[in-house]
């Protein structure tokens, strides 16, 4: 079974994050991801960056991932209350 710490590690290996929280039950996960890489990108493009970091794991190990993708300035302004 995949644990939230595993998902966190997978994301960190493929995407530079300044803040990353992952929770879940082994099949369904929720993540708050803060990265400079999201600057100027649409929500879809941000999610594609995360999916690219996860690679085949998204199809093979992770059933569902709900994510909040924020830039550091969004996180500093109001993202910390997004939890």
N, C-alpha and C positions, 0 to 999 in steps of 0.2 A: 504494500500500500504506500502511496505517495503521501508524504507529510508536508505541512505548510513550510517547514524549514527547507525541504527539498526544492519546492517551487521557488522559494526566495533565492536559494543558491543558483538554480537554473537561470533565473532572470538576471542575477548579479553577474553571472559568467558572460552574458551576452549584451548587457546594457549597463552603462555607467549610471548609477543612481545615487542621489544625495540623500534620499530617504526611501525606505521600502518596508512595508508591512504586509504580511500575508497571513490569512487565517483560513480555516476550512476543515472539512471532515474526512479528507482522503479522496474524495471524488469531486466535490464542488468547493471552489476556492474564491476568496475575495482578496483583492490587492489594492493598496494605495501605493502608487509608484511616482516618485518625483525625480525628474531627470532634465538636465540641460538639453538633451537630445530632442525633447518635445517642443522646444521653442520654435514658434512659427508654423507648427504642424497642426493639421486638423485632428479631430478625435480619431477618425479612421486611421490616419497615418500613424498616430501615436500607438494605437492598438496593434497595427501591423509591425511596428518596431518590437513590441513585446512578444508577439507571436513569433517573429523571426528569432528572438533570443531563446524562446522555448523550443523552436524547431519541431521535430517529429514528436516530442513529448506531448505536445498539445493534442495530437491525434491518438497517441498510444497510451499515455499515462494519466492525463488530466481530462476529466469529463467536461468540466465547465469552469470558466474563470471570468468573474465579474471584476472589472478594474476601474479605478479612478486614476487617470494619468494627468499629472500636473507638472508645470514648470516650477522651478524654485521660487520665482516671484509669486506665482499663484498660490503655492503652498504657504508662503510667508504671509500673504494678504488675507486669505480666507480658507485655505485648504486644511489647516490644522483642525478646523471645526467640521470637516467633511466626514470624519469617522463615523 
